């Protein structure tokens, strides 16, 4: 399972990572989301999200790093850049 390592600003207040080839506008393609609290998708159902520690906002580097570490711990790998 691969994810695009580029963060996308979405919904006017959040940021997300999407699965390889995914569309940030499609909620089903999102594998990590940050508004204030980061969340990572852990299953196929709409409620299958694991929250992380409360952050500041969608630009919070610690929240973004938590999402990327959590995705990798779940078997996701980032796409190559370039």
N, C-alpha and C positions, 0 to 999 in steps of 0.2 A: 504494500500500500504506500503510495507516494502522495505528498502534499506539495503545493506550490509555496515556497518559502517567502513570497512577497506578501506583505500585509496590505489589505485593501480597506479603504474607508467605506463604510456602509451605513445606511439608515440615518445619516446625518449626525450620529453620535457614537458610532462604534467602529471597530476594526475586526477583520476576520482573515483567517487562512482558509484556503479551499483545497479540496482533493485535486490531484493531477488532472488537468483538462477541465476543471470545474469553472463555474460562473459565480462570482461573488454575489450577484443579484438573486441567485437560486439558493434559498436557505438549505435545501437538501445537500448542496455541494460544500457547505461550510463545515470545517472540521474543528475550528477553534474560533471563539468569539470573545471580544472584550468590549464591555461598556465601562463599568467600574470594576466589576468582578470578572476575572477571566474564566472561561468555560471551555472544556474540550469534549467533543463528541465521543462517546464510548460505545455506541451501538447504533442500530439502524432506525430506532423509533424516535419520534420527536422529543421525547422526554429523556433520552439517553445522553445526558450531559453530566460531567463531573466539574464542580466549581473549584476554583483555586482560591488563594488568599486575596482579600479585597485589595484592589489597586486604586489608582488615582483617576485614570481615564483611559481612553483607547490608545493613547500615545505612551502609556507607562511601560518603560523598557523592562522592568522586573516582571510585569504581567505577561508581556510578550515572550520573555525568556522562559517563564513557567510553562506557558502553552507549548512552546517548542520542545522543552524537556519532557513534558507529559505525553505529547504525541509520540516522541521517540520511544518512551518507555512502553507504549502500547503497540509498538511494531511499525509505526509510520516512519518513513524516511523522506527527507526533502528531495525534490527534483534538483537536478544539476542546474546551476545558473550559467547559461552561456552555452 
